[in-house]
Amino acid sequence: MNDRLKALADAGVSIWLDDLSRQRLVSGSLAALIQDQYVSGVTTNPTIFAKAISDADAYAEQVTRLGREGVSTDQAIRVITTDDVRDAADLFKPVYDDTDGVDGRVSIEVEPGLARDTARTIAQAEELWKAVGRENVFVKIPATKEGLPAITATLAAGVSVNVTLIFSLERYKAVAAAFLSGMEKAVENGHDVTKLGSVASFFVSRFDTEIDKRLDAIGTDEAKALRGKAAIANARLAFEAYEEIFASDRWRELEIAGAKPQRPLWASTGVKDPAYKDTMYVEELVTSGVVNTMPQATMEAVADHGDVTDDAVRGRYDESRKVIEDLEKLGISYDAVVQILEDEGVAKFDASWSELQNTVTAALKQGSAK
């Protein structure tokens, strides 16, 4: 067991792996991470599945069978990905039971092309939930404006949700409101809200990437001093909003009914700029009651040389606000940046979905020829 990862878990941070593949499941490497590295959940996205399924060996037998059966590319993707998520959910079920449903969760995402389509997002979320058939699964819904009512409707139907692609504080607050509405409706609809869960995935490193590019273009000493500070400030302010929302009377009514809060999840925590410490987005966002979903390289870096100390979030809201204010003074528009990041996030996942479709189409053709 790793002392640094233990310190992170003891600080109240749930360590989730931002990766899933058939190879991780059959080799036992994912089970080992649960046992030895305090990993208590898994997140997936189209990019992760595109990379995983490009490993022909792990999926060869299933793809050959599906090819011979003549299934469509999208049907094959649904079968392959839900099989992996189901098996991972079974692997994490003891963690889910031990934590009363807080952890032990595995996420699967609706198709990125539905990000601006509320009705189809709602329908596919329910389809994925039923296809996997495990109560410790989260269906990922993007935090677009069209995604907000889908979040509410999906929770109201008794389906747990991981809200993804959150970049702005305003949108985070809207996501939390959608969660509260969904949980209230779930209670009205007679669902067991003690089993219903949600996380709000606030993206971190991409924020610095976009801001730093603009700071570098300005090039002044004031601009250089702000490099690498925006993303952490933004996430800390999101946690401030979380504390306020989940101290409200509206939330207390749901808590009395047995609901659990929608925890903030720090996503995109792998450092993109080699000038920064590779564990920065873990160490600087330590606080109890959050999830940090990491690629394995980041997790290994934390295990090797991470410096996990006291709470790094609570009580640092004023200095975080000043970072955002200083950026605005330099002419960097917060609203413009977060809109760019949301649009790019949807587009990147859509491109990964197309890559996934192409990979599976080629594999099905090869399988049907055998």
Beta strands, then each sheet from edge to edge (+ up, - down):
strand 1: 13-17
strand 2: 39-42
strand 3: 105-109
strand 4: 137-142
strand 5: 161-166
strand 6: 198-203
strand 7: 263-267
strand 8: 290-294
sheet 1: 1+ 2+ 3+ 4+ 5+ 6+ 7+ 8+ 1+
end
